[in-house]
Each structure stands twice: as C-alpha cells, then as structure tokens.
Amino acid sequence: MTTSLPETVEHQTAAEPQWTVIWLHGLGADGNDFVPIVGELLRPDWPALRFVFPHAPVRPVTINGGMRMRAWYDIREMSLTNRADAEGVRESMATVETLVAREIERGIPRERTLLAGFSQGGAVTLAAAANGLQVAGFIALSTYLPMAPDAPPAADAPRPPVFMAHGSFDPVVPLAAGQLGAQQMRALGFDVDWHAYPMQHQVCAEEIADLAAWMDARLR
C-alpha cells in the first residue's frame, strides 16, 4: 500500500535549510499547534532549519465517544496495555517515512533530520525509533511507547539519541508511563536524555531550554 504525504505546515528559519525537524502534534490538534515553539527554540548560530508540521488524518477516536478529530491513531481506552490502535500506529510510522523520504528528495539526508512529537505524536516518534527508523535523533514530549516494536533495530544498527520530557503532574499521560517508555527505549539500546518538570500535560520554558541545548549538540 502506498502511503501518501499528509498536508503540512512548514517554517524555514533561513534560506537553503541544512537540517529538517519533523514535528508531530498531539490528539485533536493540528500542524499549527507547535509552530510558535520555533522562535523559542532557535539559537542565532544554528544552521538554517526547515520545520515540517504535518496534519494527522481525521478519524473517529473511541475514547472520545467516537468523535472525529485529527489523530495519529485511535485511542481505545486509558489503560496503557490496550490504549493504542497498533495498526494506526503503523500507518503513522509509514507516514513519517514518507516525510523523511521527501526531505531526502529536497536535499536533507536522514543524518540531518530530527523527528519530534508531543503526546500522541511523541508516541509515534518513539514507535518509529523502536522499529529502526534512522534519523539524527528523536524528541518525545509528554508521551509513552505505545506498543512493542514489530522489528526492533538489529544489534549492530545505530541507535540515534532520544530526548524525552514529561510533566510530573500529567493527568493525560501519567509520569510513570513516560518513565516506563524511557526504560523500554534504554532496554532497546537507546541513549535517552530524560527530564521531568513540575507541570501537567504541556510544555514549559525550562523544558524548551533543555531541548534547545540537546538540539544544539546535534546541530553542531
């Protein structure tokens, strides 16, 4: 089955970008949700970046009474063991791969592409990493690993670095779910830079500063 490219919102920090950041939004939001974070992250000495914010497809979400909204996969219940629609996660991982392939066509190789996501978008990010997607690094905010990998990376395959951050008082994705996700990623051989902040299901200024420092090390 051919996976089509989703509609996206794009922001370039300067002409002729050298790096791409693909950023997946959370449940019920759209690609515009994290556009404002670009200005908060940027450092003046960074290379030109292209931020790609795709829109998730509109689909019924079981946990919200079947209401149709933008979602990377269906959420069936709050329990982590049966929360995520595995097939929907796989479809979204395939969508990510098409976005990475388009960046390659536009001159940005995998080695200069970062994949980021918040909440449900972060879950797809971790799933893609756990299934061996090769990019320069992964950013997963307020999220969890939604399913065991179908095809974990080979023993000798590179493990790109992972930045994970979570709110200590998150009522949507409990802190323990994020901590478990970090443990699972480490068990797969990933170097996870884990952070927790006194906040709920959101992003805070300290987190953005820590993420910018992590990105700075990748972009050098």
Secondary structure, DSSP 8 states (H G I E B T S, - for coil): -------EEEEESSSS-SEEEEEE--TT--TTTTTTHHHHH--TTS--EEEEEE---EEEEGGGTTEEEE-SS-B--S-GGG-B-HHHHHHHHHHHHHHHHHHHHTT--GGGEEEEEETHHHHHHHHHHHTT--SSEEEEES----S--SS---TTS----EEEEEETT-SSS-HHHHHHHHHHHHHTT--EEEEEES-SSS--HHHHHHHHHHHHHHH-
